[in-house]
Protein backbone atom coordinates (compact mmCIF):
# COMPACT_ATOMS: atom_id res chain seq x y z
CA UNK A 1 0.00 0.00 0.00
CA UNK A 2 1.34 3.43 -0.99
CA UNK A 3 0.89 6.46 1.28
CA UNK A 4 0.61 10.00 -0.07
CA UNK A 5 0.78 13.11 2.13
CA UNK A 6 -1.01 16.21 0.86
CA UNK A 7 -0.03 19.52 2.48
CA UNK A 8 -3.31 21.42 2.86
CA UNK A 9 -4.84 24.84 3.27
CA UNK A 10 -8.53 24.00 3.61
CA UNK A 11 -9.47 21.99 0.51
CA UNK A 12 -6.51 23.24 -1.54
CA UNK A 13 -2.84 22.39 -1.64
CA UNK A 14 -1.11 24.79 0.76
CA UNK A 15 0.95 27.47 -0.98
CA UNK A 16 3.97 26.84 1.30
CA UNK A 17 5.25 23.65 2.91
CA UNK A 18 6.79 25.51 5.86
CA UNK A 19 3.60 27.39 6.83
CA UNK A 20 1.04 24.58 6.55
CA UNK A 21 -0.89 23.52 9.63
CA UNK A 22 -2.88 20.64 8.19
CA UNK A 23 -2.20 17.57 6.08
CA UNK A 24 -4.02 14.54 4.76
CA UNK A 25 -2.38 11.13 4.57
CA UNK A 26 -4.07 8.96 1.96
CA UNK A 27 -3.38 5.24 1.61
CA UNK A 28 -3.69 3.98 -1.95
CA UNK A 29 -4.33 0.29 -2.60
CA UNK A 30 -2.69 -1.73 -5.36
CA UNK A 31 -5.05 -0.24 -7.94
CA UNK A 32 -4.12 3.32 -6.85
CA UNK A 33 -7.59 3.74 -5.29
CA UNK A 34 -7.88 5.55 -1.92
CA UNK A 35 -8.33 2.91 0.79
CA UNK A 36 -7.98 5.11 3.86
CA UNK A 37 -7.57 8.81 4.68
CA UNK A 38 -6.29 10.46 7.84
CA UNK A 39 -6.54 14.23 8.42
CA UNK A 40 -3.90 15.66 10.76
CA UNK A 41 -3.76 19.16 12.25
CA UNK A 42 -0.29 20.26 13.35
CA UNK A 43 0.37 22.19 16.55
CA UNK A 44 2.39 24.79 14.66
CA UNK A 45 3.75 25.27 11.14
CA UNK A 46 7.16 23.62 10.79
CA UNK A 47 9.03 22.01 7.91
CA UNK A 48 10.91 19.82 10.37
CA UNK A 49 7.67 18.60 11.96
CA UNK A 50 6.26 17.79 8.53
CA UNK A 51 9.39 15.83 7.62
CA UNK A 52 9.13 13.91 10.91
CA UNK A 53 5.48 13.18 10.14
CA UNK A 54 6.41 11.91 6.67
CA UNK A 55 8.91 9.52 8.27
CA UNK A 56 6.63 8.36 11.11
CA UNK A 57 3.70 7.71 8.73
CA UNK A 58 5.94 5.85 6.22
CA UNK A 59 4.84 8.16 3.42
CA UNK A 60 5.98 7.39 -0.14
CA UNK A 61 5.05 10.69 -1.82
CA UNK A 62 4.38 14.31 -0.80
CA UNK A 63 2.21 16.73 -2.77
CA UNK A 64 2.79 20.34 -1.78
CA UNK A 65 3.12 23.93 -2.91
CA UNK A 66 6.38 25.82 -2.48
CA UNK A 67 9.11 23.99 -0.58
CA UNK A 68 12.77 24.75 0.05
CA UNK A 69 15.28 22.76 -1.95
CA UNK A 70 16.91 21.42 1.23
CA UNK A 71 13.67 19.69 2.24
CA UNK A 72 13.17 18.24 -1.23
CA UNK A 73 16.68 16.80 -1.04
CA UNK A 74 16.12 15.49 2.50
CA UNK A 75 12.87 13.77 1.52
CA UNK A 76 14.48 12.33 -1.62
CA UNK A 77 17.27 10.96 0.61
CA UNK A 78 14.51 9.28 2.66
CA UNK A 79 13.21 7.79 -0.63
CA UNK A 80 10.09 10.00 -0.66
CA UNK A 81 9.07 11.53 -3.98
CA UNK A 82 7.99 15.18 -3.84
CA UNK A 83 5.58 16.76 -6.31
CA UNK A 84 6.00 20.45 -5.48
CA UNK A 85 4.84 23.87 -6.63
CA UNK A 86 1.34 22.46 -7.13
CA UNK A 87 -1.57 24.90 -6.84
CA UNK A 88 -5.24 24.02 -6.70
CA UNK A 89 -7.80 21.69 -5.12
CA UNK A 90 -6.32 18.77 -3.21
CA UNK A 91 -8.91 16.35 -4.64
CA UNK A 92 -7.86 17.13 -8.20
CA UNK A 93 -4.17 16.87 -7.25
CA UNK A 94 -4.75 13.42 -5.72
CA UNK A 95 -6.75 12.24 -8.75
CA UNK A 96 -4.00 13.36 -11.10
CA UNK A 97 -1.36 11.71 -8.87
CA UNK A 98 -3.32 8.44 -8.99
CA UNK A 99 -3.32 8.48 -12.78
CA UNK A 100 0.35 9.47 -12.98
CA UNK A 101 -0.40 12.83 -14.62
CA UNK A 102 0.47 15.19 -11.74
CA UNK A 103 3.80 16.96 -12.09
CA UNK A 104 5.64 19.67 -10.22
CA UNK A 105 4.44 23.14 -11.16
CA UNK A 106 0.89 22.10 -12.09
CA UNK A 107 -1.81 24.74 -11.59
CA UNK A 108 -5.12 22.95 -11.12
CA UNK A 109 -7.55 25.79 -10.57
CA UNK A 110 -10.33 25.98 -13.14
CA UNK A 111 -10.12 28.90 -15.54
CA UNK A 112 -12.70 31.58 -14.91
CA UNK A 113 -15.17 32.34 -17.64
CA UNK A 114 -15.19 36.00 -18.58
N, CA, C and O atoms as a GROMACS GRO file, in nm:
protein
  456
    1UNK      N    1   0.084  -0.118   0.000
    1UNK     CA    2   0.000   0.000   0.000
    1UNK      C    3   0.089   0.124   0.000
    1UNK      O    4   0.184   0.133   0.078
    2UNK      N    5   0.058   0.219  -0.087
    2UNK     CA    6   0.134   0.343  -0.100
    2UNK      C    7   0.065   0.453  -0.021
    2UNK      O    8  -0.057   0.466  -0.026
    3UNK      N    9   0.144   0.533   0.053
    3UNK     CA   10   0.089   0.646   0.128
    3UNK      C   11   0.133   0.777   0.064
    3UNK      O   12   0.249   0.796   0.029
    4UNK      N   13   0.036   0.868   0.050
    4UNK     CA   14   0.061   1.000  -0.007
    4UNK      C   15   0.021   1.104   0.098
    4UNK      O   16  -0.087   1.096   0.156
    5UNK      N   17   0.108   1.201   0.121
    5UNK     CA   18   0.078   1.311   0.213
    5UNK      C   19   0.051   1.436   0.131
    5UNK      O   20   0.134   1.477   0.050
    6UNK      N   21  -0.066   1.496   0.152
    6UNK     CA   22  -0.101   1.621   0.086
    6UNK      C   23  -0.093   1.732   0.189
    6UNK      O   24  -0.155   1.723   0.295
    7UNK      N   25  -0.017   1.837   0.160
    7UNK     CA   26  -0.003   1.952   0.248
    7UNK      C   27  -0.118   2.048   0.215
    7UNK      O   28  -0.128   2.095   0.102
    8UNK      N   29  -0.204   2.076   0.314
    8UNK     CA   30  -0.331   2.142   0.286
    8UNK      C   31  -0.346   2.282   0.345
    8UNK      O   32  -0.284   2.318   0.445
    9UNK      N   33  -0.430   2.357   0.278
    9UNK     CA   34  -0.484   2.484   0.327
    9UNK      C   35  -0.633   2.477   0.295
    9UNK      O   36  -0.675   2.516   0.186
   10UNK      N   37  -0.712   2.427   0.388
   10UNK     CA   38  -0.853   2.400   0.361
   10UNK      C   39  -0.864   2.283   0.264
   10UNK      O   40  -0.813   2.174   0.292
   11UNK      N   41  -0.931   2.304   0.151
   11UNK     CA   42  -0.947   2.199   0.051
   11UNK      C   43  -0.843   2.208  -0.061
   11UNK      O   44  -0.846   2.128  -0.154
   12UNK      N   45  -0.753   2.304  -0.051
   12UNK     CA   46  -0.651   2.324  -0.154
   12UNK      C   47  -0.514   2.282  -0.104
   12UNK      O   48  -0.490   2.268   0.016
   13UNK      N   49  -0.425   2.262  -0.199
   13UNK     CA   50  -0.284   2.239  -0.164
   13UNK      C   51  -0.231   2.370  -0.105
   13UNK      O   52  -0.251   2.477  -0.162
   14UNK      N   53  -0.164   2.360   0.008
   14UNK     CA   54  -0.111   2.479   0.076
   14UNK      C   55  -0.004   2.545  -0.010
   14UNK      O   56   0.076   2.476  -0.074
   15UNK      N   57  -0.002   2.678  -0.014
   15UNK     CA   58   0.095   2.747  -0.098
   15UNK      C   59   0.240   2.727  -0.052
   15UNK      O   60   0.332   2.734  -0.133
   16UNK      N   61   0.260   2.703   0.079
   16UNK     CA   62   0.397   2.684   0.130
   16UNK      C   63   0.403   2.568   0.227
   16UNK      O   64   0.320   2.558   0.318
   17UNK      N   65   0.500   2.482   0.208
   17UNK     CA   66   0.525   2.366   0.292
   17UNK      C   67   0.553   2.408   0.435
   17UNK      O   68   0.502   2.346   0.529
   18UNK      N   69   0.634   2.512   0.453
   18UNK     CA   70   0.679   2.551   0.586
   18UNK      C   71   0.575   2.625   0.669
   18UNK      O   72   0.595   2.646   0.789
   19UNK      N   73   0.463   2.666   0.609
   19UNK     CA   74   0.360   2.739   0.683
   19UNK      C   75   0.230   2.660   0.699
   19UNK      O   76   0.134   2.711   0.757
   20UNK      N   77   0.226   2.538   0.650
   20UNK     CA   78   0.104   2.458   0.655
   20UNK      C   79   0.078   2.407   0.796
   20UNK      O   80   0.170   2.373   0.870
   21UNK      N   81  -0.050   2.402   0.831
   21UNK     CA   82  -0.089   2.352   0.963
   21UNK      C   83  -0.176   2.226   0.954
   21UNK      O   84  -0.213   2.169   1.056
   22UNK      N   85  -0.207   2.184   0.832
   22UNK     CA   86  -0.288   2.064   0.819
   22UNK      C   87  -0.242   1.981   0.699
   22UNK      O   88  -0.194   2.034   0.598
   23UNK      N   89  -0.257   1.850   0.714
   23UNK     CA   90  -0.220   1.757   0.608
   23UNK      C   91  -0.324   1.646   0.601
   23UNK      O   92  -0.402   1.626   0.695
   24UNK      N   93  -0.323   1.576   0.491
   24UNK     CA   94  -0.402   1.454   0.476
   24UNK      C   95  -0.306   1.344   0.433
   24UNK      O   96  -0.224   1.364   0.342
   25UNK      N   97  -0.315   1.230   0.497
   25UNK     CA   98  -0.238   1.113   0.457
   25UNK      C   99  -0.337   1.014   0.396
   25UNK      O  100  -0.429   0.968   0.463
   26UNK      N  101  -0.316   0.983   0.269
   26UNK     CA  102  -0.407   0.896   0.196
   26UNK      C  103  -0.333   0.767   0.161
   26UNK      O  104  -0.224   0.770   0.103
   27UNK      N  105  -0.393   0.654   0.197
   27UNK     CA  106  -0.338   0.524   0.161
   27UNK      C  107  -0.403   0.479   0.031
   27UNK      O  108  -0.525   0.476   0.019
   28UNK      N  109  -0.319   0.445  -0.066
   28UNK     CA  110  -0.369   0.398  -0.195
   28UNK      C  111  -0.346   0.247  -0.203
   28UNK      O  112  -0.238   0.199  -0.171
   29UNK      N  113  -0.448   0.174  -0.246
   29UNK     CA  114  -0.433   0.029  -0.260
   29UNK      C  115  -0.355  -0.004  -0.387
   29UNK      O  116  -0.305   0.086  -0.454
   30UNK      N  117  -0.345  -0.129  -0.419
   30UNK     CA  118  -0.269  -0.173  -0.536
   30UNK      C  119  -0.318  -0.119  -0.668
   30UNK      O  120  -0.243  -0.111  -0.764
   31UNK      N  121  -0.446  -0.081  -0.672
   31UNK     CA  122  -0.505  -0.024  -0.794
   31UNK      C  123  -0.502   0.128  -0.793
   31UNK      O  124  -0.568   0.192  -0.874
   32UNK      N  125  -0.423   0.187  -0.700
   32UNK     CA  126  -0.412   0.332  -0.685
   32UNK      C  127  -0.544   0.397  -0.642
   32UNK      O  128  -0.564   0.516  -0.665
   33UNK      N  129  -0.633   0.321  -0.580
   33UNK     CA  130  -0.760   0.374  -0.529
   33UNK      C  131  -0.741   0.409  -0.380
   33UNK      O  132  -0.674   0.335  -0.308
   34UNK      N  133  -0.799   0.521  -0.334
   34UNK     CA  134  -0.788   0.555  -0.192
   34UNK      C  135  -0.855   0.449  -0.104
   34UNK      O  136  -0.973   0.420  -0.121
   35UNK      N  137  -0.780   0.393  -0.011
   35UNK     CA  138  -0.833   0.291   0.079
   35UNK      C  139  -0.860   0.349   0.217
   35UNK      O  140  -0.948   0.302   0.289
   36UNK      N  141  -0.785   0.451   0.253
   36UNK     CA  142  -0.798   0.511   0.386
   36UNK      C  143  -0.744   0.653   0.382
   36UNK      O  144  -0.651   0.682   0.307
   37UNK      N  145  -0.803   0.742   0.462
   37UNK     CA  146  -0.757   0.881   0.468
   37UNK      C  147  -0.752   0.926   0.613
   37UNK      O  148  -0.845   0.900   0.690
   38UNK      N  149  -0.643   0.993   0.649
   38UNK     CA  150  -0.629   1.046   0.784
   38UNK      C  151  -0.596   1.195   0.772
   38UNK      O  152  -0.499   1.233   0.708
   39UNK      N  153  -0.679   1.280   0.837
   39UNK     CA  154  -0.654   1.423   0.842
   39UNK      C  155  -0.579   1.454   0.971
   39UNK      O  156  -0.616   1.405   1.078
   40UNK      N  157  -0.474   1.534   0.961
   40UNK     CA  158  -0.390   1.566   1.076
   40UNK      C  159  -0.373   1.718   1.083
   40UNK      O  160  -0.338   1.782   0.984
   41UNK      N  161  -0.398   1.774   1.201
   41UNK     CA  162  -0.376   1.916   1.225
   41UNK      C  163  -0.250   1.928   1.310
   41UNK      O  164  -0.238   1.864   1.414
   42UNK      N  165  -0.156   2.009   1.264
   42UNK     CA  166  -0.029   2.026   1.335
   42UNK      C  167  -0.041   2.134   1.443
   42UNK      O  168  -0.124   2.224   1.432
   43UNK      N  169   0.040   2.122   1.545
   43UNK     CA  170   0.037   2.219   1.655
   43UNK      C  171   0.087   2.355   1.610
   43UNK      O  172   0.040   2.459   1.658
   44UNK      N  173   0.182   2.354   1.518
   44UNK     CA  174   0.239   2.479   1.466
   44UNK      C  175   0.299   2.449   1.329
   44UNK      O  176   0.333   2.334   1.300
   45UNK      N  177   0.312   2.550   1.245
   45UNK     CA  178   0.375   2.526   1.114
   45UNK      C  179   0.524   2.501   1.131
   45UNK      O  180   0.593   2.576   1.201
   46UNK      N  181   0.574   2.396   1.067
   46UNK     CA  182   0.716   2.362   1.079
   46UNK      C  183   0.754   2.261   0.971
   46UNK      O  184   0.693   2.155   0.961
   47UNK      N  185   0.854   2.295   0.892
   47UNK     CA  186   0.903   2.201   0.791
   47UNK      C  187   0.961   2.077   0.856
   47UNK      O  188   0.943   1.965   0.806
   48UNK      N  189   1.031   2.096   0.967
   48UNK     CA  190   1.091   1.982   1.037
   48UNK      C  191   0.984   1.887   1.088
   48UNK      O  192   0.998   1.765   1.077
   49UNK      N  193   0.876   1.943   1.146
   49UNK     CA  194   0.767   1.860   1.196
   49UNK      C  195   0.700   1.783   1.083
   49UNK      O  196   0.662   1.667   1.100
   50UNK      N  197   0.685   1.848   0.968
   50UNK     CA  198   0.626   1.779   0.853
   50UNK      C  199   0.716   1.666   0.805
   50UNK      O  200   0.667   1.558   0.772
   51UNK      N  201   0.846   1.689   0.802
   51UNK     CA  202   0.939   1.583   0.762
   51UNK      C  203   0.936   1.466   0.860
   51UNK      O  204   0.943   1.350   0.820
   52UNK      N  205   0.925   1.497   0.989
   52UNK     CA  206   0.913   1.391   1.091
   52UNK      C  207   0.784   1.313   1.071
   52UNK      O  208   0.782   1.190   1.086
   53UNK      N  209   0.676   1.383   1.038
   53UNK     CA  210   0.548   1.318   1.014
   53UNK      C  211   0.556   1.226   0.892
   53UNK      O  212   0.503   1.115   0.894
   54UNK      N  213   0.621   1.272   0.788
   54UNK     CA  214   0.641   1.191   0.667
   54UNK      C  215   0.712   1.061   0.704
   54UNK      O  216   0.672   0.953   0.659
   55UNK      N  217   0.815   1.071   0.786
   55UNK     CA  218   0.891   0.952   0.827
   55UNK      C  219   0.807   0.861   0.917
   55UNK      O  220   0.805   0.739   0.897
   56UNK      N  221   0.739   0.918   1.015
   56UNK     CA  222   0.663   0.836   1.111
   56UNK      C  223   0.542   0.768   1.047
   56UNK      O  224   0.501   0.661   1.091
   57UNK      N  225   0.486   0.828   0.943
   57UNK     CA  226   0.370   0.771   0.873
   57UNK      C  227   0.412   0.680   0.757
   57UNK      O  228   0.326   0.623   0.690
   58UNK      N  229   0.543   0.666   0.734
   58UNK     CA  230   0.594   0.585   0.622
   58UNK      C  231   0.535   0.627   0.488
   58UNK      O  232   0.488   0.545   0.410
   59UNK      N  233   0.539   0.758   0.464
   59UNK     CA  234   0.484   0.816   0.342
   59UNK      C  235   0.578   0.791   0.225
   59UNK      O  236   0.700   0.796   0.240
   60UNK      N  237   0.520   0.764   0.108
   60UNK     CA  238   0.598   0.739  -0.014
   60UNK      C  239   0.608   0.862  -0.104
   60UNK      O  240   0.704   0.876  -0.180
   61UNK      N  241   0.508   0.951  -0.095
   61UNK     CA  242   0.505   1.069  -0.182
   61UNK      C  243   0.442   1.186  -0.107
   61UNK      O  244   0.351   1.168  -0.026
   62UNK      N  245   0.491   1.307  -0.137
   62UNK     CA  246   0.438   1.430  -0.080
   62UNK      C  247   0.392   1.519  -0.195
   62UNK      O  248   0.463   1.536  -0.294
   63UNK      N  249   0.272   1.576  -0.182
   63UNK     CA  250   0.221   1.673  -0.277
   63UNK      C  251   0.208   1.804  -0.202
   63UNK      O  252   0.137   1.812  -0.102
   64UNK      N  253   0.277   1.908  -0.251
   64UNK     CA  254   0.279   2.034  -0.178
   64UNK      C  255   0.295   2.152  -0.275
   64UNK      O  256   0.316   2.135  -0.395
   65UNK      N  257   0.285   2.271  -0.216
   65UNK     CA  258   0.312   2.393  -0.291
   65UNK      C  259   0.461   2.421  -0.287
   65UNK      O  260   0.543   2.332  -0.312
   66UNK      N  261   0.497   2.545  -0.254
   66UNK     CA  262   0.638   2.582  -0.248
   66UNK      C  263   0.709   2.513  -0.133
   66UNK      O  264   0.654   2.500  -0.024
   67UNK      N  265   0.831   2.469  -0.158
   67UNK     CA  266   0.911   2.399  -0.058
   67UNK      C  267   1.058   2.430  -0.085
   67UNK      O  268   1.101   2.439  -0.200
   68UNK      N  269   1.135   2.447   0.021
   68UNK     CA  270   1.277   2.475   0.005
   68UNK      C  271   1.350   2.353  -0.050
   68UNK      O  272   1.315   2.239  -0.021
   69UNK      N  273   1.451   2.381  -0.130
   69UNK     CA  274   1.528   2.276  -0.195
   69UNK      C  275   1.589   2.178  -0.095
   69UNK      O  276   1.597   2.058  -0.122
   70UNK      N  277   1.631   2.229   0.021
   70UNK     CA  278   1.691   2.142   0.123
   70UNK      C  279   1.594   2.033   0.168
   70UNK      O  280   1.634   1.919   0.191
   71UNK      N  281   1.466   2.068   0.180
   71UNK     CA  282   1.367   1.969   0.224
   71UNK      C  283   1.334   1.871   0.112
   71UNK      O  284   1.307   1.754   0.139
   72UNK      N  285   1.335   1.916  -0.011
   72UNK     CA  286   1.316   1.824  -0.123
   72UNK      C  287   1.430   1.721  -0.123
   72UNK      O  288   1.406   1.601  -0.140
   73UNK      N  289   1.552   1.770  -0.105
   73UNK     CA  290   1.668   1.680  -0.104
   73UNK      C  291   1.662   1.584   0.015
   73UNK      O  292   1.693   1.466   0.000
   74UNK      N  293   1.622   1.634   0.131
   74UNK     CA  294   1.612   1.549   0.250
   74UNK      C  295   1.509   1.439   0.227
   74UNK      O  296   1.535   1.322   0.255
   75UNK      N  297   1.391   1.476   0.176
   75UNK     CA  298   1.287   1.377   0.152
   75UNK      C  299   1.329   1.277   0.045
   75UNK      O  300   1.298   1.158   0.055
   76UNK      N  301   1.398   1.324  -0.058
   76UNK     CA  302   1.448   1.233  -0.162
   76UNK      C  303   1.548   1.134  -0.100
   76UNK      O  304   1.548   1.016  -0.136
   77UNK      N  305   1.632   1.183  -0.009
   77UNK     CA  306   1.727   1.096   0.061
   77UNK      C  307   1.654   0.989   0.142
   77UNK      O  308   1.704   0.878   0.158
   78UNK      N  309   1.534   1.023   0.192
   78UNK     CA  310   1.451   0.928   0.266
   78UNK      C  311   1.366   0.843   0.172
   78UNK      O  312   1.279   0.768   0.216
   79UNK      N  313   1.391   0.855   0.041
   79UNK     CA  314   1.321   0.779  -0.063
   79UNK      C  315   1.172   0.817  -0.074
   79UNK      O  316   1.087   0.733  -0.100
   80UNK      N  317   1.145   0.946  -0.053
   80UNK     CA  318   1.009   1.000  -0.066
   80UNK      C  319   1.008   1.091  -0.189
   80UNK      O  320   1.090   1.182  -0.199
   81UNK      N  321   0.916   1.066  -0.282
   81UNK     CA  322   0.907   1.153  -0.398
   81UNK      C  323   0.826   1.277  -0.360
   81UNK      O  324   0.731   1.268  -0.282
   82UNK      N  325   0.865   1.392  -0.414
   82UNK     CA  326   0.799   1.518  -0.384
   82UNK      C  327   0.749   1.580  -0.513
   82UNK      O  328   0.827   1.608  -0.605
   83UNK      N  329   0.618   1.603  -0.520
   83UNK     CA  330   0.558   1.676  -0.631
   83UNK      C  331   0.529   1.814  -0.572
   83UNK      O  332   0.436   1.829  -0.492
   84UNK      N  333   0.607   1.914  -0.612
   84UNK     CA  334   0.600   2.045  -0.548
   84UNK      C  335   0.554   2.154  -0.644
   84UNK      O  336   0.539   2.132  -0.764
   85UNK      N  337   0.531   2.271  -0.587
   85UNK     CA  338   0.484   2.387  -0.663
   85UNK      C  339   0.349   2.360  -0.730
   85UNK      O  340   0.320   2.412  -0.837
   86UNK      N  341   0.268   2.278  -0.663
   86UNK     CA  342   0.134   2.246  -0.712
   86UNK      C  343   0.037   2.346  -0.650
   86UNK      O  344   0.045   2.376  -0.531
   87UNK      N  345  -0.054   2.397  -0.732
   87UNK     CA  346  -0.157   2.490  -0.684
   87UNK      C  347  -0.293   2.438  -0.728
   87UNK      O  348  -0.312   2.396  -0.842
   88UNK      N  349  -0.389   2.441  -0.633
   88UNK     CA  350  -0.524   2.402  -0.670
   88UNK      C  351  -0.587   2.309  -0.569
   88UNK      O  352  -0.530   2.283  -0.463
   89UNK      N  353  -0.707   2.258  -0.602
   89UNK     CA  354  -0.780   2.169  -0.512
   89UNK      C  355  -0.705   2.038  -0.486
   89UNK      O  356  -0.651   1.976  -0.578
   90UNK      N  357  -0.703   1.999  -0.360
   90UNK     CA  358  -0.632   1.877  -0.321
   90UNK      C  359  -0.693   1.753  -0.387
   90UNK      O  360  -0.620   1.660  -0.424
   91UNK      N  361  -0.826   1.750  -0.401
   91UNK     CA  362  -0.891   1.635  -0.464
   91UNK      C  363  -0.846   1.613  -0.608
   91UNK      O  364  -0.823   1.500  -0.651
   92UNK      N  365  -0.833   1.723  -0.681
   92UNK     CA  366  -0.786   1.713  -0.820
   92UNK      C  367  -0.640   1.670  -0.823
   92UNK      O  368  -0.601   1.588  -0.906
   93UNK      N  369  -0.559   1.725  -0.732
   93UNK     CA  370  -0.417   1.687  -0.725
   93UNK      C  371  -0.403   1.537  -0.698
   93UNK      O  372  -0.322   1.470  -0.762
   94UNK      N  373  -0.481   1.485  -0.604
   94UNK     CA  374  -0.475   1.342  -0.572
   94UNK      C  375  -0.520   1.258  -0.690
   94UNK      O  376  -0.456   1.157  -0.721
   95UNK      N  377  -0.627   1.298  -0.757
   95UNK     CA  378  -0.675   1.224  -0.874
   95UNK      C  379  -0.569   1.218  -0.983
   95UNK      O  380  -0.546   1.114  -1.044
   96UNK      N  381  -0.505   1.332  -1.008
   96UNK     CA  382  -0.400   1.336  -1.110
   96UNK      C  383  -0.280   1.253  -1.067
   96UNK      O  384  -0.216   1.188  -1.151
   97UNK      N  385  -0.247   1.253  -0.937
   97UNK     CA  386  -0.136   1.171  -0.887
   97UNK      C  387  -0.168   1.023  -0.910
   97UNK      O  388  -0.081   0.946  -0.953
   98UNK      N  389  -0.292   0.983  -0.882
   98UNK     CA  390  -0.332   0.844  -0.898
   98UNK      C  391  -0.318   0.797  -1.042
   98UNK      O  392  -0.286   0.681  -1.067
   99UNK      N  393  -0.342   0.886  -1.137
   99UNK     CA  394  -0.332   0.848  -1.278
   99UNK      C  395  -0.192   0.872  -1.336
   99UNK      O  396  -0.167   0.844  -1.453
  100UNK      N  397  -0.102   0.924  -1.252
  100UNK     CA  398   0.035   0.947  -1.298
  100UNK      C  399   0.051   1.072  -1.382
  100UNK      O  400   0.151   1.086  -1.452
  101UNK      N  401  -0.046   1.163  -1.378
  101UNK     CA  402  -0.040   1.283  -1.462
  101UNK      C  403  -0.008   1.411  -1.385
  101UNK      O  404   0.000   1.518  -1.444
  102UNK      N  405   0.011   1.401  -1.253
  102UNK     CA  406   0.047   1.519  -1.174
  102UNK      C  407   0.197   1.540  -1.181
  102UNK      O  408   0.275   1.446  -1.164
  103UNK      N  409   0.237   1.665  -1.206
  103UNK     CA  410   0.380   1.695  -1.209
  103UNK      C  411   0.406   1.827  -1.136
  103UNK      O  412   0.316   1.910  -1.120
  104UNK      N  413   0.527   1.844  -1.092
  104UNK     CA  414   0.564   1.967  -1.022
  104UNK      C  415   0.533   2.088  -1.109
  104UNK      O  416   0.560   2.089  -1.229
  105UNK      N  417   0.477   2.191  -1.045
  105UNK     CA  418   0.444   2.314  -1.116
  105UNK      C  419   0.303   2.319  -1.172
  105UNK      O  420   0.264   2.420  -1.230
  106UNK      N  421   0.226   2.212  -1.156
  106UNK     CA  422   0.089   2.210  -1.209
  106UNK      C  423  -0.001   2.310  -1.136
  106UNK      O  424   0.002   2.320  -1.014
  107UNK      N  425  -0.079   2.383  -1.212
  107UNK     CA  426  -0.181   2.474  -1.159
  107UNK      C  427  -0.316   2.412  -1.195
  107UNK      O  428  -0.350   2.398  -1.312
  108UNK      N  429  -0.391   2.375  -1.093
  108UNK     CA  430  -0.512   2.295  -1.112
  108UNK      C  431  -0.642   2.370  -1.096
  108UNK      O  432  -0.750   2.312  -1.107
  109UNK      N  433  -0.633   2.501  -1.068
  109UNK     CA  434  -0.755   2.579  -1.057
  109UNK      C  435  -0.824   2.587  -1.192
  109UNK      O  436  -0.759   2.594  -1.296
  110UNK      N  437  -0.959   2.585  -1.190
  110UNK     CA  438  -1.033   2.598  -1.314
  110UNK      C  439  -1.022   2.741  -1.364
  110UNK      O  440  -1.020   2.835  -1.285
  111UNK      N  441  -1.017   2.756  -1.495
  111UNK     CA  442  -1.012   2.890  -1.554
  111UNK      C  443  -1.148   2.956  -1.540
  111UNK      O  444  -1.252   2.893  -1.560
  112UNK      N  445  -1.146   3.083  -1.504
  112UNK     CA  446  -1.270   3.158  -1.491
  112UNK      C  447  -1.322   3.197  -1.628
  112UNK      O  448  -1.247   3.231  -1.719
  113UNK      N  449  -1.454   3.190  -1.640
  113UNK     CA  450  -1.517   3.234  -1.764
  113UNK      C  451  -1.541   3.383  -1.754
  113UNK      O  452  -1.591   3.431  -1.653
  114UNK      N  453  -1.506   3.455  -1.858
  114UNK     CA  454  -1.518   3.600  -1.858
  114UNK      C  455  -1.649   3.641  -1.920
  114UNK      O  456  -1.679   3.761  -1.929
   0.00000   0.00000   0.00000
